[in-house]
Amino acid sequence: MRKGINSQLNQIGIDLLKNLQDQFQSNLIALLFYGSRIRGENVPESDLDVLIFLDYFNENQVDRIISEICGELTRKYFIKISPYTISKEDFVFGCKNFFSFNLGVYLSYYTLFGEEFIEKNHKNISTAIQSGKLQVYPRSGIFIQR
């Protein structure tokens, strides 16, 4: 489910995407926002949840780079940016097997980059919901597999 974002989040997204593309080039597969700010349930001190998809990565090296980028943007915009990095392979596997993290992101996200990749992999979840294999209760975020 794709929702809109306000101008401040849009600018954060532009800056974040540029920095990540500069650092990771073609290794960056997709980037999206999710969580309370996208659901419209945030309070002023809420963080901004960011999901970064990389084709492959060395966790220690990537964590340091992403922490630096998000730290700079947190100071610039006064919104704590909480990144989570996932490999392309892990996301695909999680969508196929209905992992709770993937299902939670499916309920409310905003794609900044890599929309085709996200939509292709969320299609498995959509199909399961439409066929009745998965029943979703969006207000609570609960999914029941049948």
C-alpha positions in Angstrom: 0.0 0.0 0.0 1.6 3.3 -1.1 0.8 6.4 0.8 2.0 10.0 0.3 4.6 11.9 2.3 5.0 15.5 3.4 7.5 17.9 1.9 10.0 17.5 4.7 10.0 13.7 4.4 10.3 14.1 0.6 13.4 16.3 1.0 14.9 13.8 3.5 14.2 11.0 0.9 15.9 13.0 -1.9 19.0 13.7 0.3 19.1 10.1 1.6 18.8 8.6 -1.9 21.5 10.8 -3.3 23.9 9.9 -0.5 23.2 6.2 -0.8 23.5 6.1 -4.6 26.8 7.9 -4.2 28.1 5.3 -1.8 26.6 2.1 -3.1 25.9 2.8 -6.8 24.3 -0.2 -8.5 24.4 -2.2 -5.3 21.4 -0.1 -4.1 18.3 -2.0 -5.1 15.5 -0.1 -3.4 14.8 2.4 -0.7 11.6 3.0 1.2 10.1 4.7 4.3 7.7 2.7 6.6 6.4 2.9 10.1 4.4 5.4 12.1 5.4 8.5 10.0 4.0 6.8 6.9 0.9 5.5 8.6 0.2 8.9 10.0 0.4 7.7 13.6 3.6 9.5 14.6 4.1 11.9 17.4 6.6 14.8 17.2 9.5 12.7 18.6 8.8 9.6 16.4 11.7 8.4 14.3 11.7 7.8 10.6 12.0 4.2 9.7 14.0 3.6 6.5 14.5 0.3 4.7 17.6 0.0 2.5 17.8 -2.8 0.1 21.3 -3.8 -1.1 22.2 -6.6 -3.6 25.1 -7.7 -1.3 27.0 -6.1 1.6 29.5 -6.5 4.3 27.4 -5.7 7.4 30.1 -3.9 9.4 31.3 -1.7 6.6 27.7 -0.9 5.4 26.5 -0.1 9.0 29.2 2.5 9.5 28.5 4.2 6.2 24.7 4.2 6.7 25.0 5.4 10.3 27.1 8.4 9.1 24.7 9.3 6.4 21.6 9.0 8.7 23.4 10.8 11.5 24.0 13.8 9.2 20.4 13.9 8.0 19.1 13.5 11.6 21.1 16.6 12.6 20.0 18.5 9.5 16.2 17.8 9.7 15.8 17.1 13.5 14.1 13.8 12.9 15.8 10.6 14.1 16.4 8.4 11.1 16.4 4.7 11.9 17.8 2.6 9.0 17.4 -1.1 8.5 19.4 -2.7 5.8 18.3 -5.9 4.1 19.7 -7.9 1.3 17.7 -8.4 -1.9 17.8 -12.1 -1.3 16.4 -11.9 2.3 13.6 -9.6 1.3 12.5 -11.9 -1.6 12.6 -14.9 0.7 10.6 -13.0 3.4 7.9 -12.0 1.0 7.6 -15.6 -0.4 7.3 -17.0 3.1 5.2 -14.3 4.7 7.7 -13.2 7.3 6.2 -10.8 9.9 8.6 -8.0 9.1 7.8 -8.1 5.4 4.0 -8.2 6.1 4.3 -5.2 8.4 6.1 -3.2 5.8 3.5 -4.3 3.2 0.8 -2.6 5.2 2.2 0.9 4.9 5.3 2.1 3.1 6.5 4.7 0.7 8.9 3.8 -2.0 11.6 6.3 -2.8 13.6 4.1 -5.2 13.2 0.6 -6.8 9.4 0.6 -7.0 9.4 -2.2 -9.6 11.5 -4.5 -7.2 9.2 -3.8 -4.2 5.9 -4.2 -6.2 7.1 -7.5 -7.8 7.9 -9.0 -4.4 4.9 -7.7 -2.6 2.8 -9.3 -5.4 3.1 -12.6 -3.6 1.6 -11.1 -0.5 -1.2 -9.4 -2.4 -2.0 -12.7 -4.2 -2.2 -14.6 -0.9 -4.6 -12.0 0.5 -6.8 -12.0 -2.6 -7.0 -15.7 -2.6 -7.8 -16.0 1.1 -4.6 -17.8 1.9 -3.7 -14.8 4.1 -6.3 -12.8 6.0 -5.2 -9.3 7.1 -6.5 -7.0 9.8 -4.9 -3.7 8.8 -5.8 -1.7 11.9 -3.9 -4.2 14.2 -1.4 -5.3 11.6 -2.2 -8.9 12.2 -2.1 -11.5 9.4 -3.5 -15.0 9.7 -2.3 -17.7 7.3 -5.0 -20.2 6.3 
